[in-house]
Each structure stands twice: as C-alpha cells, then as structure tokens.
Amino acid sequence: MNSTNPPGSKNHSSLTGQERSTDTLGLASEARSKNGGRSLAGELIGRLEIRMLGLALLLGIVLTILSPHFLTQNNLLNVLDQSVVVGIVAIGMTFVILTGGIDLSVGSVAGCTGVLLGRGLEHLPIPLAILLALLAGCAVGLFSGVLIARFGLPAFVVTLGVMAIGRSLAYIFSGATSIADLPESFSNVVYTNILGIPAHVLTLLVLYALAWGYLNFTKGGRTIYAIGSNREAARTAGLNVLAFSILPYVISGGLSAGAITFASAQVMSIDPLAGTGLELDAIAAVVIGGASLYGGRGSIIGTLIGVLIMVMIRNGLNLLNVSPFWQGSAIGAVIITAVLIERLLSSRTS
C-alpha cells in the first residue's frame, strides 16, 4: 500500500538537493529558536543575556560598596587578566554543552599540552611549539569526540577517563616537576599590546566574536543547536550529526591548549598541575550564562557574561580577605543561587 502525505506537505526523500538543504536549514533554525538560539534576524543580545548582564552589574555594585579597591583601574585590568584562561576554555565548553555533551577533560588537556609546549620550547621556535600544543589539544578532542559520537559512549565517562590519562601524561612528560626555563621572548605572547590592548585580552575578544558569528550565521552553528535540541530529528532532516557532534570536542581541546599557552606566558612557568579545576569553572560559567546542560539552549554572549561573573566573584572574595577554605563554598552557593533564580524566571516567562 502506497503511503500518502497530507495536503501541502513534502516527502523529505523526494526533495531535490536545493530543497533538502533549505528544509534542513529551516529545521535547524527552528530548533535553535525554540531552545534559546538566535535566528539570523535575531537580536544581538536577548532577555536571558540582559538579565545575566544585570546580575553582573549588581554584583559589581555590591563589590564596589564592600571594597574600595574593586573599582580601580589596576583591579579591573586584573579581572580582565583572570578572565582570559577561563574565558577561552568556556568557549569550547559552550559548543560541547550546546550539543548536550560535557567535557571534563579540559583541565588535564590544558596541563598535558602545556607540558608538551614547554618541551617544545626547548627545541623549537615559539610559533611552532605553540602550534604543536594546539594540534595536540585538537587531537585529544578528536579522540574523545569519536568515542562519544561514533561509538555512542557516554560523554561523562569518556572525558572523565581522558582527564585521568591527561593528568598522568602531564606528570610523565614533565618528570613531575615544573618547567621554568622558558625563552624570555615567550612572555610577548601576553604582554605585547595591540591597539593598546594586551594580546591575550584581544585574542579572547576575537575568539568570542568568531564563536558568536559561527553559532549565529552559519549552517554549522545552526546544526549544533539542532543536535542539542533533538538529535534524531536533526539526523532525519539530513544534518551531518556525526561530524558536528565531534567538532565541539575538537574545538574544546584546541582552546584548552590555547588557554594554557597564555597562562604559561604570564608566569613564565609550566606546571603539570596547571589547569586543575578548570573544567568546573568553565562549566559553571557556561551554566551561569544561561546554557542548558541538556543541550540546545545557550549563547556565546551569555557565556562571556558568565565568565565575568565567575571571575568577579573570585576577585571580590580575595579583596574581602575571605579565607581560601571558604571561597569554594561561597562560589558554589552563588552559582546554585544564580542558576536557581534564572530557572525560576525562565519558567515564569514561559
């Protein structure tokens, strides 16, 4: 018996190549729109980001009242400085979380590739050593992504295993000691000013601009949102689910290596423990920025605001001389409260 389609509908298998492409983009764009994504005609910043920006401003006002040192030029530059490493890693984490995945390995990938960078700087020119570290980070991300997307292994388990392996290799490659004999010119990676802006801060802003453009104005970005919204629907629509499920992990691994490059250039030393806890800060920043851990909802602007909130909290606690033993509890409480308030506001809006 021949199947029939409702009047005015199309059989997806009978579409021409151009029609299929248009239909696919429409489904992906619709999935993004339903889950907090932006359409091509969407606004630069939405209600969610405005609320988070308001929270960041409120936090800044409170910290200014509590500490006269917060709203000073040196401290604000320090906040920007501290935002670079977490901010870069959070970009990759945003891509991963948008697909409904998680990457717990970013901290150990940063530590392991940092050690590779240090060993590379002993024998190679600085640009080549940095490129080697970036490629190594991408390779680790590709390994994780293939296991997760191609073989269907849980992202939590795979990245947890890679986290353990990466930290172990960092100790092995470094001999369990810090690498401190770095070329003096390596510090130029951070302390060179471009248009009056430190190179690492400018790099952070450029990366966020590129990520925002990719997620909002390309088929790949819409595909990532569609996968997080409904993987099977995305596959049925003809989207390349496999490739765009792997890509976020490759991006995450490469950006983890890039982040540790700037961190190492700041202190002119590379420690095998570098990056410890970085995965928690990155995930917290993305979630505070409004992304859903179930995938399909979130934005790169929200992540940037989340990063600033995280760094401001840490900076403010240090200015207020809060004991390091209590800082973890304070930060955890703020994160849970911020996410709870946001979810309640989102539910009321819905």
N, C-alpha and C positions, 0 to 999 in steps of 0.2 A: 504494500500500500504506500502510495506516494505521500510524503508529508507536505503540508501546506503552511504558508506563512500568513500571519494576519495582514489584512489590507494595509498598504503603505509601508510595510516593513521589508527588510532586505535579508536574504540569506547570506551570512558572513562569508561562506565558502564560495559564493558566486560573485563576490565583488572583484572588480578589476584591481590592479596593483595600486593605482592612484586612489581609488575609492577606499581600499583597505587601509592605506596609510592615513587618509583623512579620518576614517572611522576610528582607527586606533588612537590617533592623537586626541580625538574628541572624548573617547572613553577615559584615557589617562588624565586629561584635563579635568573632566567631571569628577574623577576620583580624588584629585588633589583639592578641588574646590570644596567637596563635602568634608574633607578631613583637615581643613585649615590651610591648604596650599593657596597659592595665588594664581589667578588666570593671567593671560597676557595683558588684559586691561585692568588687572587688579591694582590696588593701591600699593605704594612703596612700603607702607607700614600699616598694619591692621589694628583692630581693637585690642587683641591679645598683647601685641608688642607695646601699644600705648600704655596698657595697664602695667606691664613689666617695667617700662621706662619710668612711669610714675613711682613705682616701688623703689627703683634705683635712686631717683631724685629724693624721695622721702628718706631713704637710708643715708644719703649724703648729707641731708639737713640735720638728721639726728646725730651723725658722727661729728659734724661741724660744731654742734652745740656741746657735745660731750668732750671734744678735744679741739683746742685752738690750733693744733698743728695739722689737722686734717686738710683744711682748705688753704694750703700753702703750695707754692709752685713746686718746691722740691718734692713734697709728698705726692702731689698729683702726677708728677713725672714718674715717681716711684710706682704708683698704681698702674700707669701705662706699661712700665717696665715689667711688672709682675704679671700683666695680662697676656704677654706675648706667648709664653710657653703653653699655658692652659688654653689660651685662645686658639692657637694653631691646632692643637690636638682636638679641641672641641669641634672644629670644622669637620674633620673626618668622622668624629663620633656622631655628628648630626646626620651625615649621609647614611651611616650604618643604622641608626635608630629609625630613620625615616622608612627604611625597608622592613622594619620590625625585628632587626637583629640587635646584637650587643657586642662590644669589643672590649674584653677585659685585659687584653694583652698590650695595650698602648704603652703602659708604663715600662714593662720589661723590654718591649721592642725599642723604646727610646734608650734604655740603658744599654742594651746589646749593640745597637747601631752606633751609639755614642762611643763605645769601646772600639768598634771597628773604625770609626772616624779617627780616634786617637792613634790607633796603629797605622792607619793610612797616612796620617800627617807625618809620621816618622820617615816615610819613604816616597811619598807622592806630593805633587803640587796641591795647594789648598783646594782649588776648584775640583780637581779630580778626586780628592779624598772625600769631599762633600758629596759629589755625585755618586761615589761608591756607596756611601752610607744611605743616601736616598733610595738607590736601587735595591739595596739590601732590605730596607723597610718595606718597599713595594713588593718584593719577593715574598716576605713573610706574610703580608696581607693577602697576596695571591694564593699562597698555600692555605691560609685559613678560609678564604672565600671559596675555593674549590671544594674543600671538605664540607663546608656548610651548604653551598648552593648545589653542587653537583652530586654529592653523596648523601645529602639530607641529614647530616649530623647536627645536633643542637649547637647553636652559636655559643651559648654559655659554656658548654663542655669543651668545645674546640678552642676557644680563646683562653679559657682557664688553663688548658694544657699548654698552649703556646706561651702563656705568661710564665709558667714554671720553667719551660725549656729556655725561653729567652733570658730569664734571670740567671739560670745556671750557666749558659754560654757566656754571659757577661763576666761572670767570675772566672771562668776558664780562660777566656781571651785576655783578660786583664791581669791574670795571676793574683786575683783577689786584692789588688792594690790600685790606688788612683793613678791616673796618667796625668802628670803635671808638666812635663817637658814639651809644651806645645810651642809652635812658631809664634813669635811676637806679633807678626802681621795678621795672625788669625783673629785677633781682637777687633780688627777692622770690620769684620762681619757684623758686629753690633754697633761699634762706636763711630762708624762713618755716617755723616749727616748728608741726607739727600733732600734738597729744597728746605733745609732747616729741620728736617725730621729724622730722628735716628733710624738707621737702616732696618733694624728689626721691627720697629713700630710700623714703618711704612710697608714692610713686607706683610705684616699682619693685616693691615687695612686693604692692601691689594688682594690678598688671598680671600678675604671676606667679600670683596666686590666681585671677584671671579666666581666664587661659590654661589653668591646671590644671583648673578646673571645666569649661571648654568642651571640652577634649580628652577628659575622662573621663565627663562626664554629659550630653552632647548627641549628637544624631544626626549633626550636622556633624563633631564630633570623631571619632566612630567612622568616618565616611565618609573622613576624611583618612587615618586609619590603613589603611583598606581599599584606598584608591587606591595607597598606597605599597607595600602587600603584594602586590596583584595588580590592576592597573588594568583589565584585560579582564574579570576575574571581577566586579569592582565594577560595571562598566558592564552586564554581563549581569544582575546582580542588581537593576538598576533604579536604582542610585545616580546622582545628578547629578554625574558625573565632571567635566564641563566647568567648572561653577560652583565646585566645591570644589578644582579644580586651579588656578584663577585666584585664589581668595580668599587663599591663603597669601602670594602676591606683593603683593597689596594691603595686607595686614597688615604685611608686611615693609617696604614703602615708607613707610607711615604711621608705624611705630615708629622708622624711621631718622630721620624728620623730628622726631619727639618727642625722641629721644635728643640730637640736636644742639641742640635748644632748651635742655635742661638744661646741656649743655656750654658753650653760649654765655653763659648766665646766670651760670655760675660764674666765667668770666674776663672777662665784660662786653666781649667782642670776638668778631667773626666773621671767620674767615679762609677764603679759597677752598680752602686745602689741608686744612681741617678734615675729619676722617673718613678720612684716608689710612691704609690698613692695617686699617681697622675690620672689613672683611669677613673677613680672615684670623683676627683674634681671635674674632669671632663664630662662625665655622665651627669653629675649634679648640675653643671652649668647648662647643659642641653635641656634637662628636665625643668629647671627653673625658668628657662626661656620659653616654656610652653609646649615642648615636644611631647608626644605620647610614646611611651615605651612599647605600645602595641603596634606602632608604625603608622605611616600615612598622614601624620599631623605634626606640624612644626615649621619653623622657618629659620633661616640663617641670621636674620636680624634679631630674632628672639634669642638665639644662641649667644650672639655678641653681647646683648644686654645681660644675659645670664652670667656670662664670664665676668663682666664688670661688677655685678652684684657679689659674686663669689670673692673676687679679689678685694673689693671694698670691705667686705665682712672681715676677711683675714687681716687686712691692713688696719682697720679700726680696732680690732681686738689687740693688736700689737701696740697701737698708740695708747690704748687704755690700760696697758700693762696687765692684761688678762693672762693668767698662767697657761703655758702651753698644754698642761694637762687638762685644762677646762675648755680650751679652744675647740677641740673636736666636738664636745658636747654642745657648745654654743652654736657652732656652724651646722651641726646636724639638726638641732631644734629649729633654726632659722629656715633651713632647706625644707623640712617637713611642713612647717607653718606656711611658707610661701606657696608650696605646691598645693596644700590643702585649700588655702584661700582661693587660689587660681581655679582649682577644680570646682569649688562651690560657685564661684562667679560664672564659670563657663556653663555649669548646669542650669543656673537661673536664666542665663542668656538664651540657652537652647529652649 
